[in-house]
Amino acid sequence: MSWAFLMLAGCMEVLGVIMMKAYAVTAKKLYLLGVAFFFVLSLGSLSLALREIPMGMGYAIWTGIGTAGGVLVGIIFYKESRNFWKLFFIALIVACSVGLKLVS
């Protein structure tokens, strides 16, 4: 169950970043509520995950999910630049996160 909480925490972090970008683009204060809501859910889920997952590993995977998810959302929905090396290094982040899970 801890790994499910960790995945949920990473996804909530990505949603928080999406809300942050929406606020930056529109300046609608409602998006700030979304930022707070999703980051609170993210940190709460991360806390639950860290009951069983070692802190260093859990934090590394959580930030990896957030980093990879944020970059992919930026590329897909906000037309941010993409190139071979950016995608290559995002793939490395994902591979390292999977590797950490496999060795735990």
C-alpha positions as CSV (number, residue, x, y, z in Angstrom):
1,M,0.0,0.0,0.0
2,S,2.9,2.3,0.6
3,W,4.0,2.2,-3.0
4,A,0.4,3.2,-4.0
5,F,0.6,6.2,-1.7
6,L,4.0,7.1,-3.2
7,M,2.6,7.0,-6.8
8,L,-0.4,9.0,-5.6
9,A,1.9,11.5,-4.0
10,G,3.8,11.9,-7.3
11,C,0.7,12.4,-9.3
12,M,-0.7,14.9,-6.9
13,E,2.6,16.8,-7.2
14,V,2.2,17.0,-10.9
15,L,-1.4,18.2,-10.6
16,G,-0.1,20.9,-8.2
17,V,2.4,22.1,-10.7
18,I,-0.3,22.1,-13.4
19,M,-2.4,24.4,-11.2
20,M,0.7,26.6,-10.5
21,K,1.2,27.0,-14.3
22,A,-2.5,27.8,-14.8
23,Y,-2.3,30.5,-12.1
24,A,0.9,31.9,-13.7
25,V,-0.8,32.1,-17.1
26,T,-4.3,33.4,-15.9
27,A,-3.7,34.9,-12.5
28,K,-7.1,33.5,-11.4
29,K,-6.9,33.0,-7.6
30,L,-9.0,29.8,-7.8
31,Y,-5.9,28.1,-9.2
32,L,-4.0,28.9,-6.0
33,L,-6.6,26.8,-4.1
34,G,-5.8,24.0,-6.5
35,V,-2.1,24.4,-5.9
36,A,-2.6,24.2,-2.1
37,F,-5.1,21.3,-2.4
38,F,-2.9,19.1,-4.6
39,F,0.3,19.9,-2.7
40,V,-1.3,19.1,0.6
41,L,-2.6,15.8,-0.8
42,S,0.9,15.1,-2.3
43,L,2.7,15.7,1.0
44,G,0.1,13.8,3.0
45,S,0.4,10.8,0.7
46,L,4.1,11.0,0.8
47,S,4.0,11.0,4.6
48,L,1.9,7.8,4.5
49,A,4.2,6.2,2.0
50,L,7.3,6.9,4.2
51,R,5.8,4.8,7.0
52,E,7.2,1.8,5.2
53,I,9.5,3.1,2.4
54,P,12.9,4.4,3.4
55,M,12.9,8.2,3.4
56,G,15.8,8.7,0.9
57,M,14.3,6.3,-1.6
58,G,10.7,7.6,-1.2
59,Y,11.8,11.2,-1.6
60,A,13.9,10.4,-4.7
61,I,11.1,8.5,-6.4
62,W,8.6,11.2,-5.4
63,T,10.7,14.0,-6.9
64,G,11.4,11.8,-10.0
65,I,7.7,11.4,-10.6
66,G,7.2,15.1,-10.2
67,T,10.1,16.1,-12.4
68,A,9.3,13.6,-15.2
69,G,5.5,14.4,-15.0
70,G,6.1,18.2,-15.0
71,V,8.4,18.0,-18.0
72,L,6.0,15.7,-20.0
73,V,3.0,17.9,-19.2
74,G,4.9,21.0,-20.3
75,I,5.8,19.3,-23.6
76,I,2.4,17.9,-24.3
77,F,0.1,20.6,-23.1
78,Y,2.2,23.8,-23.1
79,K,4.2,23.2,-26.2
80,E,7.5,23.5,-24.4
81,S,10.6,22.5,-26.3
82,R,11.5,18.9,-26.7
83,N,14.6,17.2,-28.1
84,F,16.3,13.9,-27.9
85,W,18.5,14.8,-24.9
86,K,15.6,16.2,-22.8
87,L,13.5,13.0,-23.5
88,F,16.6,10.8,-22.9
89,F,17.3,12.3,-19.5
90,I,13.6,12.1,-18.5
91,A,13.7,8.4,-19.5
92,L,16.8,8.1,-17.2
93,I,14.9,9.6,-14.3
94,V,12.1,7.1,-14.8
95,A,14.5,4.2,-15.2
96,C,16.3,5.2,-12.0
97,S,13.0,5.4,-10.1
98,V,12.1,1.9,-11.4
99,G,15.5,0.7,-10.4
100,L,15.2,2.0,-6.9
101,K,11.9,0.1,-6.6
102,L,13.4,-3.1,-7.9
103,V,16.3,-3.1,-5.4
104,S,14.1,-2.4,-2.4
